[in-house]
Structure formats: structure tokens, C-alpha cells
Amino acid sequence: MAKRLISFGLALLLITTLLTPSAKAAGVKIAIAYEVGGKGDNGVNDLASVGLERAIKKYKLSRLDIREQITDGTLGDRITRVRFLARSKYQLIICVGSGYADTVKRIANEFPNTQFAIIDDESVGLTNVSNLSFATSEGVYLVAAALASASKSGKIGFIGDKSLSSASNYALAFSRGALAANSKIKVSTYLGESSVSDEITKQINTGVDQVFSTWAKSDEAISTVASFSNSRKKTLISGILPEQYFLNFSAGKKNQYLVLNKRFDLAVEQIIATEIAGKNMLDILDANKGIYGHRYNFKDGGLSVKLVNGGAFSTKTRSILEDLKAGRVKNLPNSQ
């Protein structure tokens, strides 16, 4: 499908367009490049695949027109695979995860008549690229409010991965969300690089009974919390799906309070729908850098929070959720 060129003037007025796909679904060639591990990872790839399968069924797409690829994680392999898909005339190439950012920048420049999408990233400033990201800071803000409301000790903890560029922004959003729900709450914050078990132990020993973790390198955070939980004293942990895939395992669920869900499946399904309709998802995400796409949030269903253990959310938490949906919570730090 020919690239839909966008004039500068028109670009300033772009909004997300989600139309009912036309009969053009037949013959539309779509490819998806998964992250390391591919399908069966219980994480980002499996969730992206759910969106693909839903689109195939909903729009009666032929599997002969669908191509799925998996990378070994190296830049060279990513470039080789995505370039192959572009040369093979796939009209829409969906790349799962920010690890594809450099690859998409290069290949989208080489193939300006091919449409690309990257899930969970908003750094590629090209008009044939839809950056489909998530307002994760908004989600962290709400999670903090929920934990602050649920804490019996009045002490909650944040454990972050320092290697993430967004780590400090998440920590800031967490503190703000907690205080919005409970002005007397005490928040312990830690950003680690190689290990977090010692810090979690320290937090729990000082009375923290609710921990939120963005640590996705291993199940170290959840296993450490689990080791302290017993019938007399219970500390619960919350995290983010799908990247913290180990939160899905039943062994750890009894020690969880809630999970923040990033709907990779919805992003994949909707970008396929817009391609079939001959449209694009091109909200202005950063006008100065020319970055377009869509940033999913609570209002559009791209973010959601699910309780794993415990009763219903507090009235204060539900009120903060409505404020987030209505755009009344201002000046949250960027998620990217």
C-alpha cells in the first residue's frame, strides 16, 4: 500500500482515526516481528500475538498474508529480519518492543512506502511509523494511590530498574500518586541496577507492607517479598504486565496486590484495523521531533489495573482514576 504522505500543515491537525475496515482486508500483507523468545514467553510476545489473532479472526485475514518473525536480540539480526519483511512487500510491519527502535529508524527510511508500527516506544520521528506507546506514568500514579489507600502500616515502597530511562519519572509519579491518596503516607524509593533483594528486605524490615516494582530482569523482587510473607505479617507486591511475565505464574499470585496492564494486544489489533481501512494512527506525540502514533491510557482502555488480592479499590482510588480519565491530573512526568 502506498505511503500516505502528510503535509506539515495537515500533520498539526492529525488525530487518531479508527474506522471500520473496508473490504480491502483481502490481500493486505501484514508482518509482526516479535521480541527475543517469541510466542510462548508469557509476556510481551504472547500478548501481541493475542491482538494479531483477534484481528485475523475479526477481519477474516488470510494466514498466507501474515508473516511472524522472531529475533535473537542483536541489532544485526533485527535489521536483517525487518529489511527482509519490507523487501517482501508487507504493507504493515509491526515491531514488538522498544528494542526495535534503531531498526525501525533505519528500515523505515529505506522503505518510505511501507508502513511501520513499533509497540511500547515513541522515539521514531518518521511519517510512515506509528509509535504505539503507553502512558505508564499515569498507571504508576494510580497504582501508588491504590497502594497508599490499602497500606495498613502507612508505609509503601517503590523498586525501580535504574537502567530504564524512565525509572526516575516512574519514581516521581509513584510518590505523587501516593500522596494524592494519603497525605500522611511514607514512601521508600529505590532504583537498582543488578540486584534489588537487599533493598526490598530493608524496606520490609522498616514496616513497608505494599511494594511496587518495575523490575523486569528476573523474579527477584516478587520472590524476595514472598520470602517475608506469613500468616502473621503479609507484604504484597504489585507490578507491570506484560514485561514482568513472572507475575502470571500462580506461585507468586498469592503475594500480589495488583497488576498494571499495558494492552499490547489492543495496540496490535487497532493498528491492523487502521491499515485495513487505509488509515493510520498518527496522533502528534512530539511535534518538535515529528513523532506520531498513539499513547494508550486509562481513558481509551490501553491501560488497566487489576486487583489480584484484596477487596475493591477505595473510593479515593476510584476518584483518582476518574480524574486521570478526565485529564484533570496535570504535569505527570513522561513515560518514555
Order of alpha helices (4+ residues) and beta strands (2+ residues): alpha-beta-alpha-beta-alpha-beta-alpha-beta-beta-alpha-beta-alpha-beta-alpha-beta-alpha-beta-alpha-beta-alpha-beta-beta-beta-alpha
